[in-house]
Amino acid sequence: MVRFQLVTRQAGGPDNSRYVPLDGETYRLPLQKGGKVLSAATLCPQRQEVVST
């Protein structure tokens, strides 16, 4: 099971931008045993992927 949140970039913060939750929800994506996990880049628009731990 993979858990993730939708985020959007917001101006401000120490690096002049930060990512904040879009809707505050946590989504779950069930994975099948032996399934392949592709990069977030294949699911997101070009140069918009963000993965955090």
Phi and psi in degrees as GROMACS dihedral restraints (atoms count N, CA, C in turn):
[ dihedral_restraints ]
;  ai    aj    ak    al  type     phi  dphi    fc
    3     4     5     6     1  -111.6    20    10
    4     5     6     7     1   131.1    20    10
    6     7     8     9     1  -108.3    20    10
    7     8     9    10     1   140.9    20    10
    9    10    11    12     1  -152.3    20    10
   10    11    12    13     1   161.4    20    10
   12    13    14    15     1  -124.4    20    10
   13    14    15    16     1   149.2    20    10
   15    16    17    18     1   -86.2    20    10
   16    17    18    19     1   131.7    20    10
   18    19    20    21     1  -128.3    20    10
   19    20    21    22     1   161.4    20    10
   21    22    23    24     1  -135.0    20    10
   22    23    24    25     1   152.8    20    10
   24    25    26    27     1   -82.9    20    10
   25    26    27    28     1   135.5    20    10
   27    28    29    30     1  -129.1    20    10
   28    29    30    31     1   134.2    20    10
   30    31    32    33     1   -64.1    20    10
   31    32    33    34     1   149.7    20    10
   33    34    35    36     1   112.2    20    10
   34    35    36    37     1  -177.7    20    10
   36    37    38    39     1    87.6    20    10
   37    38    39    40     1   176.9    20    10
   39    40    41    42     1   -65.5    20    10
   40    41    42    43     1   -26.8    20    10
   42    43    44    45     1  -104.7    20    10
   43    44    45    46     1    17.9    20    10
   45    46    47    48     1    67.8    20    10
   46    47    48    49     1    11.4    20    10
   48    49    50    51     1  -169.1    20    10
   49    50    51    52     1   159.9    20    10
   51    52    53    54     1  -155.6    20    10
   52    53    54    55     1   164.1    20    10
   54    55    56    57     1  -104.7    20    10
   55    56    57    58     1   130.5    20    10
   57    58    59    60     1  -123.7    20    10
   58    59    60    61     1   149.8    20    10
   60    61    62    63     1   -57.6    20    10
   61    62    63    64     1   138.4    20    10
   63    64    65    66     1   -77.0    20    10
   64    65    66    67     1   -46.9    20    10
   66    67    68    69     1  -129.6    20    10
   67    68    69    70     1     1.5    20    10
   69    70    71    72     1    76.4    20    10
   70    71    72    73     1     0.3    20    10
   72    73    74    75     1   -89.9    20    10
   73    74    75    76     1   151.9    20    10
   75    76    77    78     1  -110.6    20    10
   76    77    78    79     1   125.8    20    10
   78    79    80    81     1  -103.2    20    10
   79    80    81    82     1   153.5    20    10
   81    82    83    84     1  -123.5    20    10
   82    83    84    85     1   139.5    20    10
   84    85    86    87     1  -125.0    20    10
   85    86    87    88     1   107.5    20    10
   87    88    89    90     1   -70.3    20    10
   88    89    90    91     1   142.0    20    10
   90    91    92    93     1  -116.8    20    10
   91    92    93    94     1   140.3    20    10
   93    94    95    96     1   -82.2    20    10
   94    95    96    97     1   150.9    20    10
   96    97    98    99     1   -60.9    20    10
   97    98    99   100     1   130.0    20    10
   99   100   101   102     1    79.8    20    10
  100   101   102   103     1     3.8    20    10
  102   103   104   105     1   -72.2    20    10
  103   104   105   106     1   160.5    20    10
  105   106   107   108     1   -96.9    20    10
  106   107   108   109     1   135.3    20    10
  108   109   110   111     1  -105.2    20    10
  109   110   111   112     1   121.0    20    10
  111   112   113   114     1   -90.8    20    10
  112   113   114   115     1   161.9    20    10
  114   115   116   117     1   -60.6    20    10
  115   116   117   118     1   148.5    20    10
  117   118   119   120     1   -60.4    20    10
  118   119   120   121     1   -24.4    20    10
  120   121   122   123     1   -62.7    20    10
  121   122   123   124     1   -26.1    20    10
  123   124   125   126     1   -78.1    20    10
  124   125   126   127     1   -15.6    20    10
  126   127   128   129     1  -103.7    20    10
  127   128   129   130     1   -18.0    20    10
  129   130   131   132     1  -111.7    20    10
  130   131   132   133     1   156.9    20    10
  132   133   134   135     1   -57.7    20    10
  133   134   135   136     1   156.9    20    10
  135   136   137   138     1   -53.4    20    10
  136   137   138   139     1   130.1    20    10
  138   139   140   141     1    61.7    20    10
  139   140   141   142     1    26.8    20    10
  141   142   143   144     1  -117.5    20    10
  142   143   144   145     1     0.7    20    10
  144   145   146   147     1   -75.6    20    10
  145   146   147   148     1   144.3    20    10
  147   148   149   150     1  -140.8    20    10
  148   149   150   151     1   125.4    20    10
  150   151   152   153     1  -124.6    20    10
  151   152   153   154     1   126.8    20    10
  153   154   155   156     1  -129.4    20    10
  154   155   156   157     1   158.3    20    10
